[in-house]
Amino acid sequence: MKDSTKIRYCYPAIFWDGNKQLFGKIQLIEFSVKFIFEDFKNSNLNLTIPYDEIESVKIILIFEIAKNGLRIKSKSKKINTFVLENCNEFYTALQETIKENVD
């Protein structure tokens, strides 16, 4: 069965906890942000953050060099950090998508 969820944006990204880096791609889909882990692309292991669960989104400085980090904090106080080259573009798209889906 093919996934019929419409992908609005899809970018290569790294899921980062401050020490470990897991490569994959980050997507804006119909009702959530989804991160698909490259090493587990043939499994069911993915990270999904529903838009209505997002408390805040912030662009952050990575390694004191570049503002290409995206920190998503959920209402349950979980924090997920991603590193992506086109961080500003994705941030803007995410903010617009949250506004469309939550308001």
ZADO-1210 file (C-alpha; in nm, 4 decimals, padded with zeros to 6 digits):
<atoms>
<atom x="00.0000" y="00.0000" z="00.0000" code="MET" pos="1"/>
<atom x="00.1404" y="00.3369" z="-00.1006" code="LYS" pos="2"/>
<atom x="00.1473" y="00.6260" z="00.1492" code="ASP" pos="3"/>
<atom x="-00.1032" y="00.8779" z="00.0156" code="SER" pos="4"/>
<atom x="-00.0052" y="01.1549" z="00.2588" code="THR" pos="5"/>
<atom x="00.0734" y="01.4731" z="00.0701" code="LYS" pos="6"/>
<atom x="00.4293" y="01.5907" z="00.1333" code="ILE" pos="7"/>
<atom x="00.4450" y="01.9714" z="00.1361" code="ARG" pos="8"/>
<atom x="00.8211" y="02.0020" z="00.1934" code="TYR" pos="9"/>
<atom x="01.0996" y="01.7473" z="00.2150" code="CYS" pos="10"/>
<atom x="01.4636" y="01.8260" z="00.2970" code="TYR" pos="11"/>
<atom x="01.7715" y="01.6253" z="00.3906" code="PRO" pos="12"/>
<atom x="01.8365" y="01.6737" z="00.7619" code="ALA" pos="13"/>
<atom x="02.0153" y="01.5394" z="01.0648" code="ILE" pos="14"/>
<atom x="01.8393" y="01.4502" z="01.3897" code="PHE" pos="15"/>
<atom x="02.0825" y="01.5667" z="01.6583" code="TRP" pos="16"/>
<atom x="02.0860" y="01.5256" z="02.0356" code="ASP" pos="17"/>
<atom x="02.4023" y="01.7275" z="02.0981" code="GLY" pos="18"/>
<atom x="02.6261" y="01.4206" z="02.0695" code="ASN" pos="19"/>
<atom x="02.4794" y="01.1767" z="01.8201" code="LYS" pos="20"/>
<atom x="02.3712" y="01.2495" z="01.4653" code="GLN" pos="21"/>
<atom x="02.1206" y="01.0427" z="01.2715" code="LEU" pos="22"/>
<atom x="02.0794" y="01.1223" z="00.9030" code="PHE" pos="23"/>
<atom x="01.7476" y="01.1296" z="00.7225" code="GLY" pos="24"/>
<atom x="01.4933" y="01.3650" z="00.5769" code="LYS" pos="25"/>
<atom x="01.2464" y="01.5994" z="00.7396" code="ILE" pos="26"/>
<atom x="00.9033" y="01.6499" z="00.5886" code="GLN" pos="27"/>
<atom x="00.6000" y="01.8682" z="00.6378" code="LEU" pos="28"/>
<atom x="00.3026" y="01.6435" z="00.5763" code="ILE" pos="29"/>
<atom x="-00.0695" y="01.6906" z="00.6212" code="GLU" pos="30"/>
<atom x="-00.0930" y="01.7031" z="01.0011" code="PHE" pos="31"/>
<atom x="00.2651" y="01.6753" z="01.1265" code="SER" pos="32"/>
<atom x="00.6389" y="01.7129" z="01.0934" code="VAL" pos="33"/>
<atom x="00.7894" y="01.3762" z="01.0053" code="LYS" pos="34"/>
<atom x="01.1537" y="01.2709" z="01.0219" code="PHE" pos="35"/>
<atom x="01.2482" y="00.9548" z="00.8337" code="ILE" pos="36"/>
<atom x="01.5723" y="00.8014" z="00.9584" code="PHE" pos="37"/>
<atom x="01.8057" y="00.7098" z="00.6706" code="GLU" pos="38"/>
<atom x="01.9452" y="00.4031" z="00.8496" code="ASP" pos="39"/>
<atom x="01.5944" y="00.2753" z="00.9200" code="PHE" pos="40"/>
<atom x="01.4143" y="00.3780" z="00.6000" code="LYS" pos="41"/>
<atom x="01.2780" y="00.0264" z="00.5472" code="ASN" pos="42"/>
<atom x="01.1336" y="00.0065" z="00.8980" code="SER" pos="43"/>
<atom x="00.8434" y="00.1712" z="01.0772" code="ASN" pos="44"/>
<atom x="01.0821" y="00.3799" z="01.2878" code="LEU" pos="45"/>
<atom x="01.0108" y="00.7463" z="01.2174" code="ASN" pos="46"/>
<atom x="00.9610" y="01.0545" z="01.4302" code="LEU" pos="47"/>
<atom x="00.6255" y="01.2275" z="01.3937" code="THR" pos="48"/>
<atom x="00.5341" y="01.5528" z="01.5686" code="ILE" pos="49"/>
<atom x="00.1707" y="01.6633" z="01.5159" code="PRO" pos="50"/>
<atom x="00.1360" y="02.0366" z="01.4463" code="TYR" pos="51"/>
<atom x="-00.1144" y="02.0804" z="01.7292" code="ASP" pos="52"/>
<atom x="00.1435" y="01.9360" z="01.9743" code="GLU" pos="53"/>
<atom x="00.4127" y="02.1905" z="01.8858" code="ILE" pos="54"/>
<atom x="00.4669" y="02.4539" z="02.1539" code="GLU" pos="55"/>
<atom x="00.7539" y="02.6407" z="01.9867" code="SER" pos="56"/>
<atom x="00.9943" y="02.6341" z="01.6944" code="VAL" pos="57"/>
<atom x="01.3288" y="02.8116" z="01.7047" code="LYS" pos="58"/>
<atom x="01.6317" y="02.8464" z="01.4793" code="ILE" pos="59"/>
<atom x="01.9490" y="02.7812" z="01.6777" code="ILE" pos="60"/>
<atom x="02.3236" y="02.8140" z="01.6360" code="LEU" pos="61"/>
<atom x="02.5056" y="02.4838" z="01.5788" code="ILE" pos="62"/>
<atom x="02.8694" y="02.4435" z="01.6896" code="PHE" pos="63"/>
<atom x="02.8899" y="02.8231" z="01.7386" code="GLU" pos="64"/>
<atom x="02.9243" y="02.8472" z="01.3594" code="ILE" pos="65"/>
<atom x="02.5959" y="02.8580" z="01.1707" code="ALA" pos="66"/>
<atom x="02.2277" y="02.9089" z="01.2432" code="LYS" pos="67"/>
<atom x="02.1188" y="02.5915" z="01.0707" code="ASN" pos="68"/>
<atom x="01.9621" y="02.4167" z="01.3678" code="GLY" pos="69"/>
<atom x="01.5889" y="02.3848" z="01.4149" code="LEU" pos="70"/>
<atom x="01.4584" y="02.3130" z="01.7641" code="ARG" pos="71"/>
<atom x="01.1007" y="02.1934" z="01.8018" code="ILE" pos="72"/>
<atom x="00.9588" y="02.1869" z="02.1539" code="LYS" pos="73"/>
<atom x="00.6367" y="01.9966" z="02.2091" code="SER" pos="74"/>
<atom x="00.3653" y="02.0736" z="02.4618" code="LYS" pos="75"/>
<atom x="00.4818" y="01.7645" z="02.6531" code="SER" pos="76"/>
<atom x="00.8204" y="01.9441" z="02.6926" code="LYS" pos="77"/>
<atom x="01.0066" y="01.7070" z="02.4578" code="LYS" pos="78"/>
<atom x="01.2717" y="01.8800" z="02.2503" code="ILE" pos="79"/>
<atom x="01.3844" y="01.7619" z="01.9076" code="ASN" pos="80"/>
<atom x="01.6734" y="01.9275" z="01.7253" code="THR" pos="81"/>
<atom x="01.7417" y="01.8995" z="01.3548" code="PHE" pos="82"/>
<atom x="02.0263" y="02.0318" z="01.1420" code="VAL" pos="83"/>
<atom x="01.9470" y="02.1308" z="00.7850" code="LEU" pos="84"/>
<atom x="02.1118" y="02.3535" z="00.5280" code="GLU" pos="85"/>
<atom x="01.7990" y="02.5444" z="00.4289" code="ASN" pos="86"/>
<atom x="01.6874" y="02.5961" z="00.7869" code="CYS" pos="87"/>
<atom x="01.5312" y="02.9406" z="00.7337" code="ASN" pos="88"/>
<atom x="01.3208" y="02.8194" z="00.4422" code="GLU" pos="89"/>
<atom x="01.1989" y="02.5149" z="00.6343" code="PHE" pos="90"/>
<atom x="01.1325" y="02.7247" z="00.9471" code="TYR" pos="91"/>
<atom x="00.9163" y="02.9671" z="00.7481" code="THR" pos="92"/>
<atom x="00.7260" y="02.6843" z="00.5804" code="ALA" pos="93"/>
<atom x="00.6718" y="02.5125" z="00.9161" code="LEU" pos="94"/>
<atom x="00.5418" y="02.8316" z="01.0808" code="GLN" pos="95"/>
<atom x="00.2979" y="02.8867" z="00.7916" code="GLU" pos="96"/>
<atom x="00.1847" y="02.5245" z="00.8026" code="THR" pos="97"/>
<atom x="00.1277" y="02.5320" z="01.1786" code="ILE" pos="98"/>
<atom x="-00.0778" y="02.8497" z="01.1405" code="LYS" pos="99"/>
<atom x="-00.2908" y="02.6887" z="00.8664" code="GLU" pos="100"/>
<atom x="-00.3481" y="02.3664" z="01.0592" code="ASN" pos="101"/>
<atom x="-00.3873" y="02.4818" z="01.4172" code="VAL" pos="102"/>
<atom x="-00.5802" y="02.8099" z="01.3924" code="ASP" pos="103"/>
</atoms>
